[in-house]
Amino acid sequence: MITKEEYLQAKESLQEGKITQDVFLLIEQKYEQDKQRKNKITSEEWSKDDALQKRVKNAETVVYKAVFPGDTNHHNTMFGGTVLSYMDEVAFLTATRFSRKPIVTVSSDKINFEHSIPSGTIVKVVGKVAEIGRTSMKVFIEVFIESMYREGSELAITGTFTLVAINENKRPVAII
Ligand SMILES: CC(C)(COP(=O)(O)OP(=O)(O)OC[C@H]1O[C@@H](n2cnc3c(N)ncnc32)[C@H](O)[C@@H]1OP(=O)(O)O)[C@@H](O)C(=O)NCCC(=O)NCCS
């Protein structure tokens, strides 16, 4: 098993000419394989563990917002940056409610804007824990459009955010 520290040390050694590119590539390959294996084991353990499943379910977070004219662009539909900030906030809330530790967002994967969101509607933003790593977790976000005056909703946007638990020195710590 190659730790992150050993990987970074190997990178430094390569820069200093202490090891060759070939040796470094072997170390890098082993490091990536170990990371993938660790994530796979975590997912398998997750599906078997009832307490964890319950914790995942309890962390599900739903936030409703009204789409007022101040939230829209010149097409009279919701401004993408505003809805992205709602998505990030709900991802943060979901991760915090799951982990109960200080959390930061480290990345977001592809965001699909499938439908525009008209002014004067309600948006429902739903966050669900999708994957648990050692210090990080992925939260899947769905944004639904709801009419103010009719029942029903339509899925408009999806995206996945990765968030990391940190300590007082702002360094990653175990997520649970
Ligand atoms: C989050 C942060 C502490 C991670 O530091 P780091 O040195 O990259 O830490 P590590 O390499 O040990 O990675 C920690 C975890 O994050 C994951 N990670 C790091 N960068 C990532 C990225 N770009 N995308 C997805 N996951 C990532 C790692 O895979 C690891 O997960 P694991 O422990 O579950 O396997 C650091 O990047 C940071 O402070 N970023 C700024 C956060 C911020 O300000 N966000 C906006 C406001 S909330």
The ligand as a MOL file (V3000), in Angstrom:
LIG
                    3D

  0  0  0     0  0            999 V3000
M  V30 BEGIN CTAB
M  V30 COUNTS 48 50 0 0 0
M  V30 BEGIN ATOM
M  V30 1 C -10.3420 20.0500 0.9890 0
M  V30 2 C -8.8330 20.1240 1.2410 0
M  V30 3 C -8.5830 20.3260 2.7320 0
M  V30 4 C -8.2560 18.7630 0.7810 0
M  V30 5 O -6.8710 18.8520 0.9040 0
M  V30 6 P -5.9280 17.8080 0.1130 0
M  V30 7 O -4.5190 18.1240 0.4180 0
M  V30 8 O -6.3620 17.7250 -1.3150 0
M  V30 9 O -6.2920 16.4740 0.8500 0
M  V30 10 P -6.1290 14.9830 0.3490 0
M  V30 11 O -5.3280 14.8540 -0.9100 0
M  V30 12 O -5.6870 14.1970 1.5680 0
M  V30 13 O -7.6130 14.5510 -0.0420 0
M  V30 14 C -8.6040 14.4520 0.9330 0
M  V30 15 C -9.7980 13.7670 0.3030 0
M  V30 16 O -10.3570 14.6190 -0.6820 0
M  V30 17 C -10.3940 13.9620 -1.9540 0
M  V30 18 N -10.0910 14.9780 -2.9620 0
M  V30 19 C -9.0780 15.8700 -2.9470 0
M  V30 20 N -9.1550 16.6530 -4.0460 0
M  V30 21 C -10.2460 16.2440 -4.7330 0
M  V30 22 C -10.8510 16.6570 -5.9450 0
M  V30 23 N -10.3700 17.6640 -6.6750 0
M  V30 24 N -11.9530 16.0250 -6.3590 0
M  V30 25 C -12.4820 14.9770 -5.6400 0
M  V30 26 N -11.9490 14.5510 -4.4680 0
M  V30 27 C -10.8460 15.1660 -4.0420 0
M  V30 28 C -9.3180 12.8820 -1.8620 0
M  V30 29 O -9.5700 11.8210 -2.7600 0
M  V30 30 C -9.4560 12.4560 -0.4070 0
M  V30 31 O -10.5920 11.6190 -0.2750 0
M  V30 32 P -10.5900 10.2840 0.6580 0
M  V30 33 O -9.8960 10.5960 1.9440 0
M  V30 34 O -12.0480 10.0090 0.8970 0
M  V30 35 O -9.9140 9.2200 -0.1250 0
M  V30 36 C -8.1740 21.2720 0.4160 0
M  V30 37 O -8.1920 20.9370 -0.9550 0
M  V30 38 C -8.8770 22.5980 0.6130 0
M  V30 39 O -8.7770 23.2210 1.6660 0
M  V30 40 N -9.6200 23.0720 -0.4230 0
M  V30 41 C -10.3760 24.3050 -0.3390 0
M  V30 42 C -11.7820 24.0380 0.1950 0
M  V30 43 C -12.6470 25.2630 0.0820 0
M  V30 44 O -12.2260 26.3310 0.4380 0
M  V30 45 N -13.8650 25.0670 -0.4360 0
M  V30 46 C -14.7580 26.1540 -0.7530 0
M  V30 47 C -15.5050 26.6760 0.3910 0
M  V30 48 S -16.3580 25.4900 1.3390 0
M  V30 END ATOM
M  V30 BEGIN BOND
M  V30 1 1 1 2
M  V30 2 1 2 3
M  V30 3 1 2 4
M  V30 4 1 2 36
M  V30 5 1 4 5
M  V30 6 1 5 6
M  V30 7 2 6 7
M  V30 8 1 6 8
M  V30 9 1 6 9
M  V30 10 1 9 10
M  V30 11 2 10 11
M  V30 12 1 10 12
M  V30 13 1 10 13
M  V30 14 1 13 14
M  V30 15 1 14 15
M  V30 16 1 15 16
M  V30 17 1 15 30
M  V30 18 1 16 17
M  V30 19 1 17 18
M  V30 20 1 17 28
M  V30 21 1 18 19
M  V30 22 1 18 27
M  V30 23 2 19 20
M  V30 24 1 20 21
M  V30 25 1 21 22
M  V30 26 2 21 27
M  V30 27 1 22 23
M  V30 28 2 22 24
M  V30 29 1 24 25
M  V30 30 2 25 26
M  V30 31 1 26 27
M  V30 32 1 28 29
M  V30 33 1 28 30
M  V30 34 1 30 31
M  V30 35 1 31 32
M  V30 36 2 32 33
M  V30 37 1 32 34
M  V30 38 1 32 35
M  V30 39 1 36 37
M  V30 40 1 36 38
M  V30 41 2 38 39
M  V30 42 1 38 40
M  V30 43 1 40 41
M  V30 44 1 41 42
M  V30 45 1 42 43
M  V30 46 2 43 44
M  V30 47 1 43 45
M  V30 48 1 45 46
M  V30 49 1 46 47
M  V30 50 1 47 48
M  V30 END BOND
M  V30 END CTAB
M  END
